[in-house]
Amino acid sequence: MEKKTFDRSCRDPLFDEVVAYARGHKRLTASGISEKFRIGFNRANRIIRQIEESGVLTQKESNNERIQD
């Protein structure tokens, strides 16, 4: 499988705010982001994928925790 590269020009306007929020939480979920930032679930999920692709957070583990770099 080919590894994707993160395209900064396509990131969501809330990207930096969500990253700052994520740094203080071990569990980062689309529903949590959706509620915190008052955005739709699909948008929140896209932001999580962007954060993973950027290398800020890892893929979620079996316990839903994400190890921060």
N, C-alpha and C positions, 0 to 999 in steps of 0.2 A: 504494500500500500504506500502510495506517495504521501509524504508529510506536507501538510498545508503550511504556508507562510502567512503570517498575520499582516493584513493590509490596514495600516493605521488610518488611511483616508476613508475607510468604510465603517469605522467604529461608531458606536452609538454616542450621541451627545452626553449621555449620563455615564459613560464608561468610567471616567476618572472618579466620579462620586461613588459609584458602586464598588470600584477597587478599594477606595478608602474605607468604605463600610465593611468590605470583605476582610480586610486586614485585621479587624478586631473580632472576627467570628470564625470559629472552626467549621461550622455548618453553613453553607451557602446554598440556598434553594431558590428556585424560580418563584415559588409562592411567597417566600420571605421578602425577596426583592420587590415583587409585585406589590405587596402590602406596604413596605417601607417607602417606596418611591411613587406609589400610586400610579402604576403603569400596568398594562396588560400582561398576562402570563406569558404569551408568546414572545413579546418584546423582552421580558425578563430572561427568558430562556436563551434568546439570541445573545444577550449581553453576557450571560454565563459562558456560552460557547466562545465568544470573543475573548473573554478573560482567559479561558483555558488555552486558546490558540496563541495568545500573547505570551504565555509562559508565566503569568503571575500566579496562577493556581494550577494544581494538578487536577486530573480527572478525579471524580469522587470515588472514595473507597467504599467497601461494603457497609460501613457504619455511617455513610453520608458525610464523613469528614473530609476536608481537603487540606493537603499539606501546602503551606505557603512557601514560596522560594525566598 
